[in-house]
Amino acid sequence: MKNGVYSILKAKFLIEDDSMKNWRFIIFLIVLAIIMIANTQRFEQKIFKIAELNNKVKELRSEFVDRRSELMKLKMESTVSAKVAEKQIFPSTVPPTKIKVKKVIEDKNFFQKIWQ
């Protein structure tokens, strides 16, 4: 037991005659660790990008709501009448009347319909 731990501490398994398979395994573990670290890094980058995009969506949504409420305020009749009053245009005191046009329907005989 003592020789086994002592040989591991001195790394005799790396310099013996059949150490090539040990080196291959160690290199495999190192490459696997590098791939795992790179994968974790890409995952964290995606998480940060998603958080950034969510913040941007919230910001744009609040800007949209602000602009929409501003537009509703500008479309109100009182706001429009105040803006045009500066140019000496005032709202009418007489309400509008509806104009009805009656179409005269002429009865056409068969020959008149054909020659149209």
PyMOL commands that set and color helices and strands:
alter all, ss='L'
color gray80, all
select helices_A, chain A and resi 2-9+12-14+20-75+77-85+110-114
alter helices_A, ss='H'
color red, helices_A
deselect
rebuild
show_as cartoon
